[in-house]
């Protein structure tokens, strides 16, 4: 039978010499490889003390943005929910009442805004679909949790702190503290 790849090699079937029977060359070769790895740089990162650098295009947790005056940017247009391929975003719109001009930019706002992080695939399509730059994916990653409800983030969890009234919290959230 003829081989198709021509990569086969003939096996050497001659008896082993005394030197080869003691396996000293093979053991010495294995030990040299082992000692070579012992003195190389350790690739392990000691996580809580050290963090590895992330890629500049890393997409982490979602954040709902505010404008310079501290008002919510989200106008509840629903484009982020429609663009989400995993259907992880749920929102309900509401009309702005008189006296709430300092809270919301437009006449409509998101009364309920939830993202199910167990469904989210972190594709960034919600960020691209938003015409008001109200949602973006930050550089922080999702923390672990034991309950499913802990992975459903509501509006209060996603909204960044108000730059006027909570300036120190905003700086801490952005990592500038």
NORZI-V515803 format. One record per helix or strand of 2 or more residues. SS is the DSSP state (helix for helix, strand for strand). FROM is the first residue (numbers start at 1). TO is the last residue. If there is no record, write none. Layout:
BEGIN
ss/from/to
SS/FROM/TO
SS/FROM/TO
END
This chain:
BEGIN
ss/from/to
helix/18/21
helix/24/38
strand/62/64
helix/79/83
strand/89/95
strand/108/116
helix/125/129
strand/135/137
helix/148/151
strand/152/153
helix/155/158
helix/167/174
END
